[in-house]
Amino acid sequence: MEHVNPEQEVIHLSTEKWRWMSECNVDTLNALFHEKSVFVHMGGSWGKEQELNVIKSGGIHYKKADIHEVSVNIIGTTAILLNRITLLAVVGGNEVTNPFMVTEVYVHQEGSWKLASLSFTRLLTP
């Protein structure tokens, strides 16, 4: 097995996460999200359980994240990943497209990366 550096591992995990979110794959996301994880959206912030419920119920359907830029900084056992994306989502039955800078914080615990924080910051320019 070839050695994958931690940066590449986190970038791959982040990309997979967008796919799992678009597929409403709550079981896989449940394993990825840290028990104490937090999620910051344009409409509020909440924890793991509510985020999974929002995805499961279709409250927010993350249809497609077009990733334009990605960078990751690893500090000890913490990885901070920035994604500049255009997100196509269905929110409350309406399809919306927004440019976001998404901050993802991962912590390395017991041999794997867990998502600790996911924050959407809407950009003023596309």
C-alpha positions as CSV (number, residue, x, y, z in Angstrom):
1,M,0.0,0.0,0.0
2,E,1.5,3.3,-1.0
3,H,1.9,5.9,1.7
4,V,-0.6,8.8,1.5
5,N,0.4,12.0,3.3
6,P,-2.0,13.3,5.9
7,E,-2.9,16.3,3.7
8,Q,-3.9,14.1,0.8
9,E,-5.8,11.9,3.1
10,V,-7.9,14.8,4.6
11,I,-8.5,16.3,1.1
12,H,-9.8,12.9,-0.1
13,L,-12.0,12.5,3.0
14,S,-13.4,16.0,2.4
15,T,-14.2,15.2,-1.2
16,E,-15.9,12.0,-0.2
17,K,-17.9,13.8,2.5
18,W,-19.5,16.1,-0.2
19,R,-20.5,12.9,-2.1
20,W,-21.9,11.3,1.0
21,M,-23.8,14.5,1.8
22,S,-25.3,14.6,-1.7
23,E,-26.3,10.9,-1.4
24,C,-27.8,11.5,2.1
25,N,-25.5,8.7,3.3
26,V,-26.2,9.4,7.0
27,D,-24.6,6.2,8.3
28,T,-21.2,7.0,6.8
29,L,-21.5,10.6,7.9
30,N,-22.4,9.5,11.4
31,A,-19.1,7.6,11.5
32,L,-17.2,10.6,10.1
33,F,-18.7,13.3,12.3
34,H,-17.1,13.6,15.8
35,E,-19.6,13.2,18.7
36,K,-18.9,16.9,19.7
37,S,-18.9,18.2,16.1
38,V,-20.5,21.6,15.2
39,F,-22.0,22.9,12.0
40,V,-22.4,26.5,11.1
41,H,-24.8,27.5,8.3
42,M,-26.2,30.7,6.9
43,G,-29.4,30.0,9.0
44,G,-27.8,28.9,12.3
45,S,-25.5,26.5,14.0
46,W,-26.0,23.1,15.6
47,G,-24.5,19.8,16.6
48,K,-24.0,16.4,15.0
49,E,-27.5,15.0,15.7
50,Q,-29.3,17.9,14.1
51,E,-27.0,18.0,11.1
52,L,-27.7,14.3,10.4
53,N,-31.4,14.9,10.9
54,V,-31.3,17.9,8.5
55,I,-29.6,15.6,5.9
56,K,-31.9,12.6,6.5
57,S,-35.1,14.7,6.4
58,G,-34.1,16.6,3.3
59,G,-34.2,19.9,5.2
60,I,-31.1,20.7,3.3
61,H,-30.2,18.5,0.3
62,Y,-26.6,19.1,-0.6
63,K,-26.9,18.3,-4.3
64,K,-23.6,19.2,-5.7
65,A,-20.5,20.9,-4.4
66,D,-18.2,22.2,-7.2
67,I,-14.8,22.5,-5.6
68,H,-12.7,25.4,-7.0
69,E,-9.8,25.5,-4.5
70,V,-8.7,23.4,-1.6
71,S,-6.0,23.8,0.9
72,V,-5.2,22.0,4.2
73,N,-2.9,22.9,7.1
74,I,-2.1,20.2,9.7
75,I,-1.3,21.3,13.2
76,G,-0.4,18.4,15.4
77,T,-3.5,16.1,15.3
78,T,-5.7,18.8,13.9
79,A,-6.3,19.5,10.2
80,I,-7.9,22.7,9.0
81,L,-9.2,22.4,5.4
82,L,-10.5,25.3,3.3
83,N,-12.7,24.6,0.4
84,R,-13.9,27.4,-2.0
85,I,-17.0,25.9,-3.5
86,T,-20.1,26.6,-5.4
87,L,-22.9,24.7,-3.6
88,L,-26.1,23.7,-5.3
89,A,-28.5,22.8,-2.6
90,V,-32.3,22.4,-2.0
91,V,-33.3,24.3,1.1
92,G,-37.0,24.3,2.1
93,G,-38.0,23.0,-1.3
94,N,-36.1,25.7,-3.2
95,E,-33.0,25.1,-5.3
96,V,-30.3,27.6,-4.4
97,T,-26.7,28.1,-5.6
98,N,-24.2,29.9,-3.3
99,P,-20.5,30.6,-3.4
100,F,-19.0,29.5,-0.1
101,M,-15.6,29.3,1.7
102,V,-16.1,26.2,3.8
103,T,-13.9,25.7,6.8
104,E,-13.6,22.0,7.9
105,V,-11.7,21.0,11.0
106,Y,-10.7,17.4,11.4
107,V,-9.1,15.8,14.5
108,H,-7.0,12.6,14.3
109,Q,-8.1,10.1,16.9
110,E,-7.6,6.4,17.3
111,G,-6.1,6.1,13.8
112,S,-8.6,8.0,11.8
113,W,-9.7,11.6,11.0
114,K,-13.1,12.8,12.4
115,L,-14.9,15.9,11.3
116,A,-15.1,18.3,14.3
117,S,-16.4,21.4,12.6
118,L,-18.0,22.4,9.3
119,S,-18.6,26.1,8.7
120,F,-20.1,27.8,5.6
121,T,-19.1,31.4,5.0
122,R,-21.0,32.9,2.0
123,L,-18.7,34.8,-0.3
124,L,-19.8,38.1,-1.8
125,T,-18.1,37.3,-5.2
126,P,-18.7,34.0,-7.1
